[in-house]
């Protein structure tokens, strides 16, 4: 949503980030309810991600709340574009990453499993930093990371559900800093929610009936175009 707010609506980077964080938190709460009811959430993996993402996001909250002038940082818009491009590339190469990870998981199961907890926490920290600074990364990029770290464990339903549940508290925690700094555009947020919540409910119900790879490719192409537009 942040690239759209930047490109289409022309809002400032901080307003786009702040509004998108609360938009993500609210819409994902709606979707998470459906996935939790169906028993698709892998809570162990979500907790490992939180161990890394929440402390990092909290640190950014403190920095923003103390009055850091992040809206004057020239590289903020560029950072958003770079993260969006990384996410797009990650989606495009996801099948190869999963194949490579599956080979390691089967070939060296004990070593691979021993590294999973630490790598998950570390990845969570990276996602927390990305989300808090750019509001981008917890969704598509998080899914690619989970597919690589848990190639045999993450079924399509479990992947989507776990990724959504992980993103909710991270978005809320990160959004608090921008909320206290009064950077959220509540009118824009309300307008976005009116149109999105019904779609989120429908998407959650249909998530298992649509070919996931085609969605990944389409999303990657859109993100790549948006990322290049932001950078250029």
C-alpha positions in Angstrom: 0.0 0.0 0.0 2.9 2.4 0.7 4.0 2.6 -2.9 0.5 3.3 -4.0 0.1 6.1 -1.5 3.4 7.6 -2.7 2.8 7.2 -6.4 -0.9 7.6 -6.8 -1.9 9.9 -4.0 1.4 11.8 -3.7 1.5 11.8 0.1 4.7 12.2 2.0 6.8 9.1 2.8 6.2 9.3 6.6 2.4 9.7 6.1 2.3 6.8 3.7 4.3 4.6 6.1 2.2 5.6 9.2 -1.1 5.2 7.4 -0.1 1.9 5.8 1.0 0.4 9.2 -2.4 0.9 10.7 -4.1 -0.1 7.5 -2.1 -3.4 7.6 -2.8 -4.0 11.3 -6.5 -3.6 11.0 -7.1 -5.5 7.8 -4.8 -8.4 8.9 -6.8 -8.7 12.1 -9.8 -9.4 10.1 -8.1 -12.0 7.9 -6.3 -13.6 10.9 -9.6 -14.3 12.6 -10.7 -16.5 9.7 -7.3 -18.3 9.5 -7.2 -18.9 13.3 -10.7 -20.3 13.3 -9.6 -22.8 10.6 -6.5 -23.8 12.7 -3.9 -22.8 10.1 -1.6 -20.6 12.2 1.8 -22.1 13.2 2.2 -20.4 16.5 5.7 -21.7 17.2 7.0 -20.1 14.1 5.1 -16.9 14.7 6.6 -16.7 18.2 10.1 -17.1 16.9 9.6 -14.3 14.4 8.2 -12.0 17.1 11.3 -12.6 19.2 13.3 -10.8 16.5 10.8 -8.4 15.0 9.1 -6.9 18.1 12.2 -5.7 19.9 13.5 -4.1 16.7 10.2 -2.5 15.9 10.0 -1.2 19.5 13.4 0.4 19.1 12.2 2.3 16.0 9.1 3.3 18.0 11.2 4.9 20.7 13.3 6.7 18.1 10.3 8.1 16.3 8.5 9.0 19.5 11.5 10.9 20.8 11.0 13.2 17.9 13.5 12.0 15.3 13.0 13.9 12.1 12.7 10.9 9.9 10.5 12.9 7.4 13.7 14.9 6.6 15.8 11.8 5.8 16.3 12.0 2.0 16.8 8.3 1.6 13.5 7.3 3.1 11.6 7.1 -0.2 14.6 5.3 -1.8 14.6 2.8 1.0 10.9 2.0 0.4 11.6 1.5 -3.3 14.6 -0.8 -2.6 12.6 -3.0 -0.1 9.8 -3.3 -2.6 12.2 -4.4 -5.3 13.8 -6.9 -3.0 10.4 -8.3 -2.2 9.5 -8.6 -5.9 12.7 -10.4 -6.7 12.1 -12.7 -3.7 8.7 -13.7 -5.0 10.0 -14.4 -8.5 12.8 -16.7 -7.3 10.8 -18.3 -4.5 10.4 -21.7 -6.2 14.2 -22.0 -6.6 14.8 -21.0 -3.0 12.3 -23.5 -1.8 13.9 -26.3 -4.0 17.3 -25.4 -2.6 16.0 -25.3 1.0 14.1 -28.6 0.6 17.3 -30.2 -0.6 19.2 -29.0 2.4 16.4 -29.9 4.8 16.3 -33.5 3.5 20.0 -33.9 2.9 21.1 -32.4 6.3 18.0 -32.6 8.5 19.6 -32.4 11.9 21.8 -29.4 11.0 19.0 -27.6 9.1 16.5 -28.0 12.0 19.1 -26.9 14.5 19.6 -23.6 12.7 15.9 -22.9 12.1 15.1 -21.2 15.5 18.1 -18.8 15.4 17.6 -18.0 11.7 13.9 -17.4 12.2 14.6 -14.9 15.1 17.2 -13.2 13.0 14.9 -13.0 10.0 12.2 -11.6 12.3 14.6 -8.8 13.3 15.1 -7.9 9.7 11.4 -7.9 9.0 10.8 -5.7 12.1 13.4 -3.2 10.9 11.9 -3.2 7.3 8.3 -2.8 8.5 9.1 -0.1 11.1 11.1 2.0 8.6 9.2 1.4 5.4 6.0 -0.5 6.3 7.0 -3.0 3.6 8.2 -6.6 4.1 6.0 -8.3 6.6 3.7 -9.8 3.9 5.3 -11.0 0.7 8.9 -10.9 1.8 8.0 -12.6 5.1 6.3 -15.4 3.1 9.5 -16.0 1.0 11.6 -16.2 4.2 9.2 -18.7 5.8 9.2 -20.8 2.6 13.0 -21.0 2.7 13.3 -21.7 6.5 10.4 -24.2 6.6 10.2 -25.8 3.2 8.5 -29.0 4.4 6.4 -27.4 7.2 4.8 -24.5 5.5 1.7 -25.6 3.5 0.0 -22.8 1.5 -2.7 -22.3 4.2 -0.2 -22.4 7.1 2.1 -20.0 5.3 -0.5 -17.3 4.7 -2.0 -17.6 8.2 1.3 -17.5 10.0 2.6 -14.6 8.0 -0.6 -12.6 8.6 -0.6 -13.3 12.4 3.1 -12.4 12.7 2.6 -9.1 10.9 -0.2 -7.8 13.2 1.6 -6.9 16.4 4.7 -5.8 14.4 2.5 -3.3 12.5 0.8 -2.1 15.7 4.1 -1.7 17.6 5.7 0.1 14.7 2.6 2.2 14.1 2.6 3.5 17.7 5.7 5.6 17.1 4.1 7.3 14.0 0.8 7.6 15.9 2.4 9.5 18.8 4.2 11.7 16.2 0.8 12.5 14.7 1.8 11.3 11.2 -1.3 9.1 10.5 -3.8 10.4 8.0 -7.0 9.1 9.6 -9.3 10.3 6.8 -7.3 8.4 4.2 -7.0 5.3 6.5 -10.8 5.3 7.0 -11.4 5.5 3.2 -9.0 2.6 2.6 -10.6 0.4 5.2 -14.1 0.9 3.8 -13.1 -0.7 0.6 -10.6 -3.2 1.8 -12.2 -5.1 4.7 -14.9 -6.8 2.6 -12.1 -7.8 0.2 -9.9 -9.1 3.0 -12.8 -11.4 4.2 -13.4 -12.7 0.7 -9.7 -13.2 0.1 -9.2 -15.1 3.3 -12.1 -17.5 2.4 -10.8 -18.0 -1.1 -7.1 -18.3 -0.3 -7.0 -22.0 -0.7 -8.9 -22.1 -4.0 -6.6 -19.9 -6.1 -3.3 -21.0 -7.7 -0.7 -19.4 -5.4 2.1 -19.2 -7.9 0.2 -17.1 -10.4 -0.7 -14.7 -7.6 3.0 -14.5 -6.6 4.1 -13.7 -10.1 1.4 -11.1 -10.6 2.2 -9.5 -7.3 6.0 -9.5 -8.0 5.5 -7.7 -11.3 3.3 -5.1 -9.7 5.8 -4.6 -6.9 8.7 -4.4 -9.3 6.9 -1.7 -11.4 6.0 0.2 -8.2 9.5 -0.1 -6.8 11.1 1.2 -10.0 8.6 4.1 -10.1 9.5 5.1 -6.6 13.2 5.0 -7.2 13.0 6.8 -10.5 
